[in-house]
Amino acid sequence: MGWTELLLIGIVALIVVGPKDLPVLFRNLGQFVGKARGMAREFSRAMEDAADQSGMKDATDALRGLSNPKKFGLDKVKDAADFTKWEPGSNTAKLAEDRAEAAKKIHAASAEKATKRREAEAAAQADKTAQDAATAKAKATGPGASQADATPDAGAAAPQADTAGDSKA
Protein backbone atom coordinates (compact mmCIF):
# COMPACT_ATOMS: atom_id res chain seq x y z
CA MET A 1 0.00 0.00 0.00
CA GLY A 2 1.25 3.42 -0.90
CA TRP A 3 0.81 6.76 0.82
CA THR A 4 -2.16 7.70 -1.31
CA GLU A 5 -4.09 4.57 -0.25
CA LEU A 6 -3.28 5.20 3.42
CA LEU A 7 -4.41 8.82 3.08
CA LEU A 8 -7.67 7.71 1.47
CA ILE A 9 -8.30 5.17 4.28
CA GLY A 10 -7.54 7.87 6.87
CA ILE A 11 -10.02 10.30 5.27
CA VAL A 12 -12.75 7.62 5.09
CA ALA A 13 -12.05 6.66 8.73
CA LEU A 14 -12.26 10.31 9.75
CA ILE A 15 -15.63 10.66 8.06
CA VAL A 16 -17.05 7.33 9.33
CA VAL A 17 -15.68 7.31 12.90
CA GLY A 18 -15.39 11.01 13.52
CA PRO A 19 -12.55 13.15 14.77
CA LYS A 20 -13.26 12.42 18.43
CA ASP A 21 -12.90 8.59 18.27
CA LEU A 22 -10.16 8.52 15.58
CA PRO A 23 -7.14 8.44 17.99
CA VAL A 24 -8.69 5.54 19.91
CA LEU A 25 -9.28 3.67 16.63
CA PHE A 26 -5.64 4.16 15.54
CA ARG A 27 -4.38 3.04 18.99
CA ASN A 28 -6.47 -0.13 18.82
CA LEU A 29 -5.39 -0.73 15.22
CA GLY A 30 -1.71 -0.34 16.22
CA GLN A 31 -2.12 -2.82 19.07
CA PHE A 32 -3.82 -5.29 16.73
CA VAL A 33 -1.01 -4.97 14.13
CA GLY A 34 1.61 -5.41 16.89
CA LYS A 35 -0.11 -8.58 18.16
CA ALA A 36 -0.33 -9.93 14.57
CA ARG A 37 3.38 -9.33 14.03
CA GLY A 38 4.23 -10.99 17.35
CA MET A 39 2.18 -14.03 16.40
CA ALA A 40 3.88 -14.20 12.99
CA ARG A 41 7.33 -14.04 14.63
CA GLU A 42 6.36 -16.75 17.11
CA PHE A 43 5.03 -18.95 14.28
CA SER A 44 8.27 -18.51 12.28
CA ARG A 45 10.37 -19.39 15.32
CA ALA A 46 8.30 -22.51 15.96
CA MET A 47 8.71 -23.60 12.34
CA GLU A 48 12.48 -23.08 12.47
CA ASP A 49 12.71 -25.11 15.68
CA ALA A 50 10.67 -27.92 14.14
CA ALA A 51 12.91 -27.89 11.07
CA ASP A 52 16.03 -28.04 13.26
CA GLN A 53 14.64 -30.98 15.21
CA SER A 54 13.71 -32.92 12.08
CA GLY A 55 17.20 -32.62 10.57
CA MET A 56 16.18 -30.12 7.94
CA LYS A 57 19.01 -27.84 9.02
CA ASP A 58 21.53 -30.58 8.20
CA ALA A 59 19.97 -31.01 4.76
CA THR A 60 20.12 -27.27 4.22
CA ASP A 61 23.79 -27.22 5.22
CA ALA A 62 24.47 -30.11 2.83
CA LEU A 63 22.80 -28.24 -0.01
CA ARG A 64 24.82 -25.14 0.78
CA GLY A 65 27.94 -27.33 0.83
CA LEU A 66 27.29 -28.33 -2.78
CA SER A 67 28.50 -24.93 -3.86
CA ASN A 68 31.69 -25.33 -1.79
CA PRO A 69 34.37 -26.98 -3.97
CA LYS A 70 36.42 -28.16 -0.97
CA LYS A 71 33.59 -30.42 0.20
CA PHE A 72 33.63 -32.34 -3.09
CA GLY A 73 37.38 -32.66 -3.50
CA LEU A 74 37.53 -30.18 -6.33
CA ASP A 75 40.31 -28.41 -4.50
CA LYS A 76 42.46 -31.52 -5.10
CA VAL A 77 41.64 -31.36 -8.80
CA LYS A 78 42.70 -27.73 -8.89
CA ASP A 79 45.92 -28.62 -7.08
CA ALA A 80 46.62 -31.42 -9.55
CA ALA A 81 46.09 -29.08 -12.47
CA ASP A 82 48.37 -26.40 -10.96
CA PHE A 83 51.59 -26.51 -12.98
CA THR A 84 53.43 -24.12 -10.69
CA LYS A 85 53.98 -27.09 -8.36
CA TRP A 86 55.36 -29.32 -11.12
CA GLU A 87 58.53 -31.14 -10.14
CA PRO A 88 61.04 -31.87 -12.93
CA GLY A 89 61.98 -35.29 -11.46
CA SER A 90 58.42 -36.59 -11.46
CA ASN A 91 57.08 -39.52 -13.47
CA THR A 92 55.51 -37.10 -15.90
CA ALA A 93 58.91 -35.53 -16.61
CA LYS A 94 60.46 -38.96 -17.15
CA LEU A 95 57.68 -39.91 -19.54
CA ALA A 96 58.16 -36.66 -21.43
CA GLU A 97 61.90 -37.33 -21.72
CA ASP A 98 61.25 -40.87 -23.01
CA ARG A 99 58.86 -39.52 -25.61
CA ALA A 100 61.37 -36.86 -26.67
CA GLU A 101 64.08 -39.52 -27.10
CA ALA A 102 61.75 -41.72 -29.15
CA ALA A 103 60.84 -38.75 -31.32
CA LYS A 104 64.54 -38.00 -31.92
CA LYS A 105 65.20 -41.63 -32.89
CA ILE A 106 62.27 -41.63 -35.29
CA HIS A 107 63.43 -38.35 -36.81
CA ALA A 108 67.01 -39.61 -37.21
CA ALA A 109 65.85 -42.89 -38.81
CA SER A 110 63.56 -41.11 -41.25
CA ALA A 111 66.34 -38.63 -42.15
CA GLU A 112 68.75 -41.52 -42.76
CA LYS A 113 66.25 -43.32 -44.99
CA ALA A 114 65.56 -40.13 -46.90
CA THR A 115 69.30 -39.62 -47.47
CA LYS A 116 69.72 -43.22 -48.71
CA ARG A 117 66.74 -42.81 -51.02
CA ARG A 118 68.19 -39.60 -52.48
CA GLU A 119 71.57 -41.30 -52.99
CA ALA A 120 69.88 -44.25 -54.71
CA GLU A 121 67.91 -41.90 -56.95
CA ALA A 122 71.07 -39.96 -57.81
CA ALA A 123 72.95 -43.21 -58.59
CA ALA A 124 70.05 -44.39 -60.77
CA GLN A 125 70.05 -41.05 -62.56
CA ALA A 126 73.82 -41.25 -63.10
CA ASP A 127 73.49 -44.82 -64.45
CA LYS A 128 70.72 -43.70 -66.80
CA THR A 129 72.78 -40.76 -67.97
CA ALA A 130 75.78 -43.06 -68.57
CA GLN A 131 73.58 -45.51 -70.47
CA ASP A 132 72.11 -42.69 -72.56
CA ALA A 133 75.61 -41.43 -73.33
CA ALA A 134 76.80 -44.92 -74.27
CA THR A 135 73.76 -45.42 -76.50
CA ALA A 136 74.31 -42.08 -78.16
CA LYS A 137 77.99 -42.86 -78.67
CA ALA A 138 77.16 -46.25 -80.15
CA LYS A 139 74.71 -44.64 -82.56
CA ALA A 140 77.25 -42.00 -83.46
CA THR A 141 80.11 -44.46 -84.04
CA GLY A 142 77.93 -46.85 -85.95
CA PRO A 143 78.35 -47.53 -89.70
CA GLY A 144 78.49 -44.37 -91.77
CA ALA A 145 79.08 -42.00 -88.84
CA SER A 146 82.21 -39.91 -88.61
CA GLN A 147 84.42 -39.23 -85.60
CA ALA A 148 83.21 -35.58 -85.51
CA ASP A 149 79.63 -36.72 -84.93
CA ALA A 150 80.65 -38.81 -81.89
CA THR A 151 82.59 -36.01 -80.17
CA PRO A 152 79.68 -33.61 -79.60
CA ASP A 153 77.57 -36.40 -78.05
CA ALA A 154 80.31 -37.33 -75.63
CA GLY A 155 80.66 -33.66 -74.68
CA ALA A 156 76.95 -33.41 -74.15
CA ALA A 157 76.95 -36.39 -71.78
CA ALA A 158 79.56 -34.87 -69.49
CA PRO A 159 77.44 -31.90 -68.35
CA GLN A 160 74.57 -34.24 -67.57
CA ALA A 161 76.82 -36.27 -65.27
CA ASP A 162 77.79 -33.02 -63.55
CA THR A 163 74.14 -32.15 -63.07
CA ALA A 164 73.50 -35.55 -61.52
CA GLY A 165 76.42 -34.96 -59.16
CA ASP A 166 74.90 -31.60 -58.13
CA SER A 167 71.61 -33.25 -57.25
CA LYS A 168 73.41 -35.34 -54.61
CA ALA A 169 74.30 -32.28 -52.63
MDTraj code that builds the backbone (N, CA, C; nanometers):
import mdtraj as md
import numpy as np

residues = "MET GLY TRP THR GLU LEU LEU LEU ILE GLY ILE VAL ALA LEU ILE VAL VAL GLY PRO LYS ASP LEU PRO VAL LEU PHE ARG ASN LEU GLY GLN PHE VAL GLY LYS ALA ARG GLY MET ALA ARG GLU PHE SER ARG ALA MET GLU ASP ALA ALA ASP GLN SER GLY MET LYS ASP ALA THR ASP ALA LEU ARG GLY LEU SER ASN PRO LYS LYS PHE GLY LEU ASP LYS VAL LYS ASP ALA ALA ASP PHE THR LYS TRP GLU PRO GLY SER ASN THR ALA LYS LEU ALA GLU ASP ARG ALA GLU ALA ALA LYS LYS ILE HIS ALA ALA SER ALA GLU LYS ALA THR LYS ARG ARG GLU ALA GLU ALA ALA ALA GLN ALA ASP LYS THR ALA GLN ASP ALA ALA THR ALA LYS ALA LYS ALA THR GLY PRO GLY ALA SER GLN ALA ASP ALA THR PRO ASP ALA GLY ALA ALA ALA PRO GLN ALA ASP THR ALA GLY ASP SER LYS ALA".split()
xyz = np.array([
    [0.0848, -0.1181, 0.0000],
    [0.0000, 0.0000, 0.0000],
    [0.0884, 0.1232, 0.0000],
    [0.0494, 0.2186, -0.0820],
    [0.1252, 0.3424, -0.0904],
    [0.0663, 0.4489, -0.0003],
    [0.1268, 0.5659, -0.0017],
    [0.0807, 0.6761, 0.0823],
    [-0.0567, 0.7257, 0.0402],
    [-0.0845, 0.7204, -0.0852],
    [-0.2161, 0.7701, -0.1310],
    [-0.3283, 0.6802, -0.0783],
    [-0.3059, 0.5468, -0.0772],
    [-0.4087, 0.4571, -0.0247],
    [-0.4283, 0.4781, 0.1253],
    [-0.3161, 0.4948, 0.1977],
    [-0.3279, 0.5196, 0.3418],
    [-0.4001, 0.6523, 0.3697],
    [-0.3735, 0.7528, 0.2916],
    [-0.4411, 0.8823, 0.3076],
    [-0.5904, 0.8681, 0.2812],
    [-0.6264, 0.7933, 0.1800],
    [-0.7674, 0.7711, 0.1472],
    [-0.8376, 0.6958, 0.2608],
    [-0.7719, 0.5928, 0.3160],
    [-0.8301, 0.5174, 0.4275],
    [-0.8464, 0.6083, 0.5491],
    [-0.7454, 0.6932, 0.5743],
    [-0.7538, 0.7870, 0.6873],
    [-0.8684, 0.8843, 0.6714],
    [-0.8922, 0.9357, 0.5513],
    [-1.0016, 1.0303, 0.5271],
    [-1.1360, 0.9595, 0.5455],
    [-1.1493, 0.8376, 0.4929],
    [-1.2751, 0.7616, 0.5090],
    [-1.2977, 0.7318, 0.6576],
    [-1.1909, 0.6937, 0.7306],
    [-1.2046, 0.6661, 0.8732],
    [-1.2439, 0.7922, 0.9490],
    [-1.1914, 0.9051, 0.9110],
    [-1.2258, 1.0312, 0.9755],
    [-1.3728, 1.0630, 0.9551],
    [-1.4222, 1.0367, 0.8362],
    [-1.5626, 1.0659, 0.8062],
    [-1.6538, 0.9660, 0.8787],
    [-1.6191, 0.8364, 0.8748],
    [-1.7053, 0.7331, 0.9329],
    [-1.7010, 0.7363, 1.0859],
    [-1.5818, 0.7398, 1.1451],
    [-1.5681, 0.7310, 1.2904],
    [-1.5852, 0.8674, 1.3556],
    [-1.5320, 0.9670, 1.2946],
    [-1.5392, 1.1013, 1.3517],
    [-1.4071, 1.1392, 1.4143],
    [-1.3838, 1.2697, 1.4259],
    [-1.2546, 1.3152, 1.4770],
    [-1.2329, 1.2835, 1.6254],
    [-1.3371, 1.2642, 1.7005],
    [-1.3255, 1.2417, 1.8434],
    [-1.2765, 1.0990, 1.8739],
    [-1.3257, 0.9984, 1.8012],
    [-1.2902, 0.8591, 1.8272],
    [-1.1736, 0.8093, 1.7381],
    [-1.1229, 0.8934, 1.6505],
    [-1.0163, 0.8519, 1.5575],
    [-0.8867, 0.8131, 1.6297],
    [-0.8357, 0.8861, 1.7301],
    [-0.7137, 0.8436, 1.7993],
    [-0.7300, 0.7088, 1.8696],
    [-0.8454, 0.6830, 1.9249],
    [-0.8692, 0.5545, 1.9912],
    [-0.8655, 0.4416, 1.8871],
    [-0.9266, 0.4670, 1.7716],
    [-0.9277, 0.3668, 1.6632],
    [-0.7843, 0.3355, 1.6169],
    [-0.7025, 0.4389, 1.5979],
    [-0.5637, 0.4164, 1.5536],
    [-0.4824, 0.3431, 1.6610],
    [-0.5085, 0.3738, 1.7911],
    [-0.4379, 0.3044, 1.8991],
    [-0.4740, 0.1556, 1.8977],
    [-0.6021, 0.1272, 1.8870],
    [-0.6466, -0.0135, 1.8820],
    [-0.5927, -0.0848, 1.7571],
    [-0.5921, -0.0144, 1.6469],
    [-0.5387, -0.0726, 1.5219],
    [-0.3894, -0.1021, 1.5369],
    [-0.3141, -0.0130, 1.5986],
    [-0.1706, -0.0335, 1.6222],
    [-0.1450, -0.1538, 1.7118],
    [-0.2269, -0.1668, 1.8180],
    [-0.2124, -0.2820, 1.9074],
    [-0.2416, -0.4122, 1.8327],
    [-0.3468, -0.4093, 1.7494],
    [-0.3818, -0.5289, 1.6726],
    [-0.2689, -0.5676, 1.5761],
    [-0.2125, -0.4697, 1.5067],
    [-0.1011, -0.4973, 1.4134],
    [0.0201, -0.5488, 1.4898],
    [0.0486, -0.4937, 1.6068],
    [0.1607, -0.5411, 1.6889],
    [0.1420, -0.6853, 1.7323],
    [0.0170, -0.7207, 1.7756],
    [-0.0111, -0.8576, 1.8158],
    [0.0032, -0.9531, 1.6967],
    [-0.0420, -0.9086, 1.5780],
    [-0.0330, -0.9930, 1.4573],
    [0.1136, -1.0175, 1.4211],
    [0.1949, -0.9157, 1.4321],
    [0.3383, -0.9334, 1.4033],
    [0.4035, -1.0268, 1.5043],
    [0.3687, -1.0109, 1.6306],
    [0.4234, -1.0988, 1.7347],
    [0.3859, -1.2442, 1.7085],
    [0.2611, -1.2674, 1.6698],
    [0.2175, -1.4035, 1.6398],
    [0.2928, -1.4592, 1.5182],
    [0.3161, -1.3759, 1.4185],
    [0.3885, -1.4201, 1.2986],
    [0.5326, -1.4562, 1.3347],
    [0.5969, -1.3750, 1.4193],
    [0.7325, -1.4040, 1.4634],
    [0.7381, -1.5353, 1.5418],
    [0.6402, -1.5540, 1.6319],
    [0.6356, -1.6754, 1.7113],
    [0.6135, -1.7990, 1.6218],
    [0.5277, -1.7851, 1.5221],
    [0.5031, -1.8952, 1.4283],
    [0.6302, -1.9288, 1.3491],
    [0.7021, -1.8282, 1.3028],
    [0.8266, -1.8510, 1.2277],
    [0.9300, -1.9206, 1.3148],
    [0.9425, -1.8754, 1.4415],
    [1.0366, -1.9388, 1.5320],
    [1.0011, -2.0855, 1.5572],
    [0.8742, -2.1128, 1.5720],
    [0.8296, -2.2506, 1.5962],
    [0.8607, -2.3385, 1.4748],
    [0.8410, -2.2853, 1.3557],
    [0.8709, -2.3602, 1.2337],
    [1.0212, -2.3867, 1.2207],
    [1.1029, -2.2891, 1.2528],
    [1.2478, -2.3079, 1.2475],
    [1.2937, -2.4129, 1.3483],
    [1.2360, -2.4095, 1.4674],
    [1.2705, -2.5106, 1.5684],
    [1.2314, -2.6500, 1.5220],
    [1.1136, -2.6615, 1.4636],
    [1.0667, -2.7917, 1.4141],
    [1.1586, -2.8416, 1.3022],
    [1.2013, -2.7507, 1.2158],
    [1.2913, -2.7891, 1.1068],
    [1.4267, -2.8330, 1.1613],
    [1.4751, -2.7660, 1.2648],
    [1.6028, -2.8040, 1.3264],
    [1.5933, -2.9424, 1.3903],
    [1.4817, -2.9696, 1.4544],
    [1.4642, -3.0982, 1.5215],
    [1.4478, -3.2127, 1.4214],
    [1.3936, -3.1848, 1.3066],
    [1.3710, -3.2918, 1.2081],
    [1.4929, -3.3166, 1.1197],
    [1.5993, -3.2409, 1.1371],
    [1.7201, -3.2615, 1.0570],
    [1.7206, -3.1802, 0.9290],
    [1.6262, -3.0935, 0.9145],
    [1.6181, -3.0117, 0.7944],
    [1.7369, -2.9159, 0.7856],
    [1.7867, -2.8753, 0.9018],
    [1.9008, -2.7844, 0.9015],
    [2.0240, -2.8539, 0.8432],
    [2.0413, -2.9822, 0.8756],
    [2.1529, -3.0581, 0.8196],
    [2.1415, -3.0689, 0.6681],
    [2.0190, -3.0923, 0.6213],
    [1.9971, -3.1009, 0.4764],
    [2.0260, -2.9669, 0.4097],
    [1.9862, -2.8604, 0.4765],
    [2.0124, -2.7267, 0.4220],
    [2.1620, -2.7002, 0.4155],
    [2.2336, -2.7394, 0.5219],
    [2.3794, -2.7217, 0.5221],
    [2.4444, -2.8052, 0.4124],
    [2.3928, -2.9256, 0.3890],
    [2.4473, -3.0108, 0.2832],
    [2.4250, -2.9470, 0.1455],
    [2.3073, -2.8903, 0.1273],
    [2.2798, -2.8240, -0.0010],
    [2.3691, -2.7011, -0.0199],
    [2.3920, -2.6292, 0.0878],
    [2.4820, -2.5142, 0.0776],
    [2.6252, -2.5603, 0.0508],
    [2.6599, -2.6771, 0.1039],
    [2.7936, -2.7326, 0.0834],
    [2.8179, -2.7739, -0.0609],
    [2.7118, -2.7959, -0.1378],
    [2.7286, -2.8330, -0.2784],
    [2.8013, -2.7246, -0.3568],
    [2.7836, -2.6018, -0.3146],
    [2.8500, -2.4932, -0.3859],
    [2.9937, -2.4724, -0.3373],
    [3.0338, -2.5446, -0.2327],
    [3.1686, -2.5327, -0.1791],
    [3.2573, -2.6392, -0.2440],
    [3.3557, -2.5994, -0.3248],
    [3.4370, -2.6984, -0.3969],
    [3.5227, -2.7854, -0.3052],
    [3.5573, -2.7375, -0.1868],
    [3.6417, -2.8158, -0.0965],
    [3.5680, -2.9384, -0.0434],
    [3.4368, -2.9294, -0.0323],
    [3.3594, -3.0422, 0.0199],
    [3.3547, -3.1574, -0.0804],
    [3.3711, -3.1303, -0.2066],
    [3.3630, -3.2343, -0.3091],
    [3.4986, -3.2768, -0.3619],
    [3.6053, -3.2263, -0.3058],
    [3.7378, -3.2665, -0.3496],
    [3.7841, -3.1934, -0.4732],
    [3.7111, -3.0924, -0.5150],
    [3.7529, -3.0177, -0.6333],
    [3.8788, -2.9373, -0.6065],
    [3.9072, -2.9113, -0.4809],
    [4.0315, -2.8412, -0.4498],
    [4.1510, -2.9286, -0.4857],
    [4.1373, -3.0602, -0.4726],
    [4.2456, -3.1517, -0.5104],
    [4.2639, -3.1527, -0.6622],
    [4.1543, -3.1422, -0.7343],
    [4.1639, -3.1363, -0.8804],
    [4.2361, -3.0091, -0.9220],
    [4.2024, -2.8992, -0.8578],
    [4.2705, -2.7730, -0.8888],
    [4.4192, -2.7815, -0.8559],
    [4.4519, -2.8457, -0.7438],
    [4.5920, -2.8622, -0.7081],
    [4.6653, -2.9497, -0.8095],
    [4.5991, -3.0529, -0.8570],
    [4.6617, -3.1422, -0.9549],
    [4.6838, -3.0709, -1.0875],
    [4.5964, -2.9785, -1.1202],
    [4.6090, -2.9075, -1.2470],
    [4.6982, -2.7843, -1.2358],
    [4.7513, -2.7563, -1.1173],
    [4.8366, -2.6402, -1.0962],
    [4.9796, -2.6763, -1.1368],
    [5.0270, -2.6180, -1.2459],
    [5.1587, -2.6513, -1.2984],
    [5.2710, -2.5733, -1.2324],
    [5.2378, -2.4829, -1.1410],
    [5.3431, -2.4118, -1.0688],
    [5.4101, -2.5043, -0.9676],
    [5.3427, -2.6138, -0.9311],
    [5.3980, -2.7086, -0.8358],
    [5.4625, -2.8283, -0.9056],
    [5.4824, -2.8208, -1.0338],
    [5.5365, -2.9320, -1.1119],
    [5.6818, -2.9547, -1.0748],
    [5.7166, -3.0786, -1.0491],
    [5.8531, -3.1143, -1.0142],
    [5.9196, -3.1797, -1.1341],
    [6.0381, -3.1323, -1.1735],
    [6.1038, -3.1874, -1.2925],
    [6.1389, -3.3346, -1.2804],
    [6.1592, -3.3894, -1.1623],
    [6.1979, -3.5288, -1.1465],
    [6.0787, -3.6226, -1.1342],
    [5.9605, -3.5763, -1.1647],
    [5.8421, -3.6589, -1.1462],
    [5.8277, -3.7602, -1.2599],
    [5.7336, -3.8510, -1.2447],
    [5.7078, -3.9523, -1.3472],
    [5.6654, -3.8882, -1.4790],
    [5.5942, -3.7792, -1.4692],
    [5.5513, -3.7096, -1.5905],
    [5.6721, -3.6573, -1.6667],
    [5.7701, -3.6042, -1.5957],
    [5.8906, -3.5531, -1.6610],
    [5.9681, -3.6669, -1.7262],
    [5.9753, -3.7818, -1.6573],
    [6.0464, -3.8962, -1.7150],
    [5.9767, -3.9459, -1.8408],
    [5.8451, -3.9494, -1.8369],
    [5.7683, -3.9914, -1.9538],
    [5.7895, -3.8941, -2.0697],
    [5.7929, -3.7657, -2.0390],
    [5.8163, -3.6656, -2.1425],
    [5.9555, -3.6819, -2.2038],
    [6.0546, -3.7118, -2.1207],
    [6.1904, -3.7335, -2.1722],
    [6.1955, -3.8574, -2.2610],
    [6.1281, -3.9648, -2.2194],
    [6.1249, -4.0873, -2.3006],
    [6.0606, -4.0603, -2.4365],
    [5.9535, -3.9846, -2.4350],
    [5.8858, -3.9519, -2.5609],
    [5.9737, -3.8648, -2.6493],
    [6.0482, -3.7731, -2.5893],
    [6.1371, -3.6864, -2.6675],
    [6.2484, -3.7691, -2.7308],
    [6.3036, -3.8656, -2.6545],
    [6.4078, -3.9524, -2.7099],
    [6.3534, -4.0366, -2.8253],
    [6.2360, -4.0910, -2.8085],
    [6.1746, -4.1722, -2.9145],
    [6.1504, -4.0875, -3.0389],
    [6.1078, -3.9643, -3.0189],
    [6.0842, -3.8751, -3.1323],
    [6.2154, -3.8446, -3.2046],
    [6.3239, -3.8255, -3.1297],
    [6.4544, -3.8002, -3.1917],
    [6.5008, -3.9211, -3.2727],
    [6.4806, -4.0416, -3.2173],
    [6.5198, -4.1629, -3.2887],
    [6.4396, -4.1781, -3.4178],
    [6.3119, -4.1528, -3.4097],
    [6.2269, -4.1625, -3.5295],
    [6.2710, -4.0612, -3.6334],
    [6.3000, -3.9394, -3.5891],
    [6.3429, -3.8346, -3.6809],
    [6.4763, -3.8717, -3.7465],
    [6.5704, -3.9238, -3.6670],
    [6.7015, -3.9614, -3.7214],
    [6.6876, -4.0759, -3.8212],
    [6.6038, -4.1757, -3.7901],
    [6.5847, -4.2890, -3.8808],
    [6.5205, -4.2447, -4.0117],
    [6.4211, -4.1570, -4.0022],
    [6.3564, -4.1108, -4.1253],
    [6.4508, -4.0229, -4.2074],
    [6.5363, -3.9439, -4.1415],
    [6.6337, -3.8627, -4.2145],
    [6.7363, -3.9518, -4.2840],
    [6.7790, -4.0591, -4.2159],
    [6.8754, -4.1516, -4.2757],
    [6.8154, -4.2224, -4.3972],
    [6.6912, -4.2668, -4.3860],
    [6.6251, -4.3324, -4.4988],
    [6.6059, -4.2362, -4.6148],
    [6.5736, -4.1122, -4.5852],
    [6.5560, -4.0129, -4.6905],
    [6.6891, -3.9886, -4.7624],
    [6.7987, -3.9822, -4.6866],
    [6.9300, -3.9622, -4.7467],
    [6.9665, -4.0808, -4.8361],
    [6.9431, -4.2025, -4.7895],
    [6.9721, -4.3215, -4.8709],
    [6.8879, -4.3225, -4.9975],
    [6.7606, -4.2842, -4.9852],
    [6.6735, -4.2806, -5.1023],
    [6.7245, -4.1788, -5.2043],
    [6.7662, -4.0624, -5.1573],
    [6.8192, -3.9599, -5.2485],
    [6.9465, -4.0096, -5.3176],
    [7.0334, -4.0762, -5.2400],
    [7.1571, -4.1297, -5.2989],
    [7.1249, -4.2354, -5.4038],
    [7.0271, -4.3211, -5.3742],
    [6.9882, -4.4249, -5.4710],
    [6.9294, -4.3618, -5.5967],
    [6.8486, -4.2590, -5.5790],
    [6.7906, -4.1898, -5.6950],
    [6.8998, -4.1231, -5.7775],
    [6.9977, -4.0615, -5.7099],
    [7.1073, -3.9958, -5.7810],
    [7.1917, -4.0996, -5.8555],
    [7.2166, -4.2147, -5.7928],
    [7.2945, -4.3206, -5.8588],
    [7.2181, -4.3742, -5.9801],
    [7.0873, -4.3916, -5.9640],
    [7.0052, -4.4390, -6.0766],
    [7.0063, -4.3369, -6.1892],
    [7.0012, -4.2102, -6.1544],
    [7.0048, -4.1046, -6.2564],
    [7.1402, -4.1034, -6.3267],
    [7.2486, -4.1222, -6.2502],
    [7.3823, -4.1247, -6.3099],
    [7.3968, -4.2448, -6.4018],
    [7.3455, -4.3628, -6.3589],
    [7.3486, -4.4822, -6.4447],
    [7.2702, -4.4589, -6.5734],
    [7.1552, -4.3965, -6.5620],
    [7.0715, -4.3699, -6.6799],
    [7.1437, -4.2737, -6.7742],
    [7.2048, -4.1726, -6.7151],
    [7.2782, -4.0759, -6.7973],
    [7.3941, -4.1447, -6.8674],
    [7.4647, -4.2329, -6.7967],
    [7.5777, -4.3059, -6.8570],
    [7.5282, -4.3981, -6.9675],
    [7.4143, -4.4631, -6.9439],
    [7.3581, -4.5511, -7.0472],
    [7.3146, -4.4703, -7.1688],
    [7.2525, -4.3548, -7.1429],
    [7.2105, -4.2685, -7.2557],
    [7.3319, -4.2212, -7.3347],
    [7.4392, -4.1888, -7.2657],
    [7.5610, -4.1432, -7.3325],
    [7.6222, -4.2575, -7.4128],
    [7.6239, -4.3767, -7.3564],
    [7.6800, -4.4919, -7.4267],
    [7.5961, -4.5243, -7.5498],
    [7.4647, -4.5157, -7.5361],
    [7.3758, -4.5420, -7.6502],
    [7.3975, -4.4382, -7.7585],
    [7.4097, -4.3143, -7.7179],
    [7.4314, -4.2080, -7.8162],
    [7.5668, -4.2251, -7.8842],
    [7.6658, -4.2663, -7.8098],
    [7.7989, -4.2861, -7.8674],
    [7.7963, -4.4038, -7.9641],
    [7.7248, -4.5085, -7.9276],
    [7.7156, -4.6252, -8.0151],
    [7.6445, -4.5889, -8.1437],
    [7.5430, -4.5063, -8.1358],
    [7.4714, -4.4637, -8.2558],
    [7.5621, -4.3760, -8.3409],
    [7.6389, -4.2925, -8.2728],
    [7.7248, -4.2001, -8.3462],
    [7.8423, -4.2718, -8.4100],
    [7.8955, -4.3748, -8.3490],
    [8.0107, -4.4457, -8.4041],
    [7.9688, -4.5625, -8.4927],
    [7.8443, -4.5769, -8.5129],
    [7.7934, -4.6848, -8.5950],
    [7.8367, -4.6685, -8.7411],
    [7.7947, -4.7591, -8.8286],
    [7.8354, -4.7526, -8.9702],
    [7.7892, -4.6230, -9.0345],
    [7.8779, -4.5590, -9.1023],
    [7.8490, -4.4368, -9.1771],
    [7.8612, -4.3118, -9.0933],
    [7.8960, -4.3193, -8.9666],
    [7.9083, -4.2001, -8.8839],
    [8.0538, -4.1616, -8.8737],
    [8.0825, -4.0377, -8.8678],
    [8.2205, -3.9914, -8.8611],
    [8.2590, -3.9676, -8.7160],
    [8.3896, -3.9459, -8.6946],
    [8.4421, -3.9233, -8.5603],
    [8.3923, -3.7890, -8.5083],
    [8.3672, -3.6912, -8.5932],
    [8.3211, -3.5582, -8.5509],
    [8.1807, -3.5654, -8.4948],
    [8.0989, -3.6561, -8.5452],
    [7.9630, -3.6716, -8.4927],
    [7.9650, -3.7272, -8.3508],
    [8.0583, -3.8162, -8.3195],
    [8.0649, -3.8808, -8.1888],
    [8.1140, -3.7842, -8.0822],
    [8.2013, -3.6914, -8.1168],
    [8.2591, -3.6014, -8.0173],
    [8.1552, -3.5105, -7.9521],
    [8.0651, -3.4473, -8.0278],
    [7.9683, -3.3608, -7.9601],
    [7.8781, -3.4380, -7.8638],
    [7.8443, -3.5631, -7.8956],
    [7.7573, -3.6400, -7.8049],
    [7.8291, -3.6699, -7.6742],
    [7.9549, -3.7034, -7.6842],
    [8.0306, -3.7329, -7.5627],
    [8.0422, -3.6078, -7.4778],
    [8.0586, -3.4936, -7.5420],
    [8.0665, -3.3662, -7.4679],
    [7.9333, -3.3322, -7.4048],
    [7.8261, -3.3711, -7.4692],
    [7.6945, -3.3406, -7.4145],
    [7.6642, -3.4284, -7.2931],
    [7.7213, -3.5486, -7.2902],
    [7.6947, -3.6390, -7.1785],
    [7.7657, -3.5929, -7.0522],
    [7.8794, -3.5290, -7.0652],
    [7.9560, -3.4866, -6.9490],
    [7.8800, -3.3844, -6.8633],
    [7.8169, -3.2825, -6.9228],
    [7.7443, -3.1896, -6.8348],
    [7.6278, -3.2566, -6.7641],
    [7.5669, -3.3573, -6.8239],
    [7.4574, -3.4237, -6.7569],
    [7.5065, -3.4975, -6.6334],
    [7.6237, -3.5562, -6.6418],
    [7.6815, -3.6267, -6.5274],
    [7.7083, -3.5274, -6.4151],
    [7.7555, -3.4060, -6.4548],
    [7.7788, -3.3021, -6.3552],
    [7.6495, -3.2632, -6.2856],
    [7.5439, -3.2546, -6.3628],
    [7.4140, -3.2149, -6.3074],
    [7.3664, -3.3210, -6.2096],
    [7.3883, -3.4484, -6.2414],
    [7.3503, -3.5545, -6.1516],
    [7.4309, -3.5474, -6.0223],
    [7.5564, -3.5106, -6.0336],
    [7.6423, -3.4956, -5.9160],
    [7.5938, -3.3803, -5.8290],
    [7.5395, -3.2731, -5.8898],
    [7.4898, -3.1598, -5.8127],
    [7.3623, -3.1962, -5.7371],
    [7.2863, -3.2903, -5.7923],
    [7.1611, -3.3250, -5.7255],
    [7.1868, -3.4049, -5.5979],
    [7.3061, -3.4643, -5.5846],
    [7.3406, -3.5339, -5.4610],
    [7.3502, -3.4370, -5.3452],
    [7.4063, -3.3242, -5.3703],
    [7.4301, -3.2279, -5.2630],
    [7.3046, -3.1612, -5.2247],
])
top = md.Topology()
chain = top.add_chain()
for i, resn in enumerate(residues, 1):
    res = top.add_residue(resn, chain, resSeq=i)
    for name in ("N", "CA", "C"):
        top.add_atom(name, md.element.get_by_symbol(name[0]), res)
traj = md.Trajectory(xyz[None], top)
